[in-house]
Amino acid sequence: MHTDIEYDPDNYWETRGGPSYKAYTESRDYQIYRGAQAAFFEELLGRLQPQRLLDFGCGSGKSFPLWCDVPEVHGYDRARSQIEVARAEMLRIRPERPYNLMHCLTDSRTEVPYDDDYFDVVAAVEVFLHVLPTELPALLDELNRICRGHLAIITAAPFENRAAHCFNHDYQALLKGRFDIVDDYNLHKQRYIVARKLPLTTRGEQTAPLADLITQ
Ligand SMILES: C[S@@+](CC[C@H](N)C(=O)[O-])C[C@H]1O[C@@H](n2cnc3c(N)ncnc32)[C@H](O)[C@@H]1O
């Protein structure tokens, strides 16, 4: 893992990731990933039957078709340009029951402006691999706060790409004390994790300190 990068996530995603991201979304791998992700969420949402779902880091709304049957859907991203595209996509997909989309640039990237215990499912699809290692512990605390059910993570199976600012985090250690992992497997070079929220009372000292989570 590299920690010496000059990476400003807000600027980077405001310009939609640049040429390497475009090449990625046009690749054959990407089509395979999207098919597998759709099957994963169809099964998971069928099982959990969430009333409220957050698409955290929804970007331009590529996962929006997956949430059509969820009564209350929210999409959140820090990049305004992404949310503008997402809004058009949302209106195309479910105009009769719009999703609630929020672009928010709070000072801290680890603040997520929703009420405590609001969501049955928080989905983070290809988001955490782009979050700085120094920020992910606090961000997971925040997602724990707003989640009352499950966190579903799709990320890259061990993979690092300096040009595309991808980080290989230690998810087992990061989730410990915050969420209980109920599923964790690799498929088509991606990692799928489903984790159940742990109540605050069982957290405290158990969460791994930041220093233990940053590898060189
Ligand atoms: C690779 S895109 C994935 C978009 C979408 N989930 C998908 O699968 O197509 C990563 C997105 O995560 C967003 N993101 C990264 N860190 C974030 C944070 N701390 N808060 C909100 N959004 C964030 C970026 O702005 C970007 O739109």
The ligand as a Tripos MOL2 file, in Angstrom:
@<TRIPOS>MOLECULE
LIG
   27    29     1     0     0
SMALL
NO_CHARGES

@<TRIPOS>ATOM
      1 C1        -15.7250    4.5480   -8.0230 C.3       1 LIG1
      2 S1        -17.0150    5.6750   -7.6370 S.3       1 LIG1
      3 C2        -18.3140    4.5130   -7.3460 C.3       1 LIG1
      4 C3        -19.6520    5.0990   -7.6480 C.3       1 LIG1
      5 C4        -20.8110    4.1180   -7.5230 C.3       1 LIG1
      6 N1        -20.9580    3.5940   -6.1710 N.3       1 LIG1
      7 C5        -20.6550    3.0080   -8.5250 C.2       1 LIG1
      8 O1        -20.5050    1.8660   -8.1200 O.co2     1 LIG1
      9 O2        -20.6920    3.3010   -9.7300 O.co2     1 LIG1
     10 C6        -16.5980    6.2400   -5.9820 C.3       1 LIG1
     11 C7        -17.5290    7.3240   -5.4880 C.3       1 LIG1
     12 O3        -17.3870    7.4340   -4.0710 O.3       1 LIG1
     13 C8        -17.4950    8.7960   -3.7170 C.3       1 LIG1
     14 N2        -16.8760    8.9850   -2.3980 N.ar      1 LIG1
     15 C9        -15.6180    8.6790   -2.0380 C.ar      1 LIG1
     16 N3        -15.3940    9.0090   -0.7460 N.ar      1 LIG1
     17 C10       -16.5450    9.5350   -0.2840 C.ar      1 LIG1
     18 C11       -16.9520   10.0840    0.9850 C.ar      1 LIG1
     19 N4        -16.1160   10.1300    2.0250 N.pl3     1 LIG1
     20 N5        -18.2110   10.5470    1.1060 N.ar      1 LIG1
     21 C12       -19.0510   10.4890    0.0600 C.ar      1 LIG1
     22 N6        -18.7350    9.9950   -1.1640 N.ar      1 LIG1
     23 C13       -17.4870    9.5280   -1.3310 C.ar      1 LIG1
     24 C14       -16.7940    9.5260   -4.8440 C.3       1 LIG1
     25 O4        -17.1510   10.8870   -4.9130 O.3       1 LIG1
     26 C15       -17.2320    8.7100   -6.0620 C.3       1 LIG1
     27 O5        -18.3670    9.2310   -6.6740 O.3       1 LIG1
@<TRIPOS>BOND
     1     1     2 1
     2     2     3 1
     3     2    10 1
     4     3     4 1
     5     4     5 1
     6     5     6 1
     7     5     7 1
     8     7     8 2
     9     7     9 1
    10    10    11 1
    11    11    12 1
    12    11    26 1
    13    12    13 1
    14    13    14 1
    15    13    24 1
    16    14    15 ar
    17    14    23 ar
    18    15    16 ar
    19    16    17 ar
    20    17    18 ar
    21    17    23 ar
    22    18    19 1
    23    18    20 ar
    24    20    21 ar
    25    21    22 ar
    26    22    23 ar
    27    24    25 1
    28    24    26 1
    29    26    27 1
@<TRIPOS>SUBSTRUCTURE
     1 LIG1         1 GROUP 0 **** ****
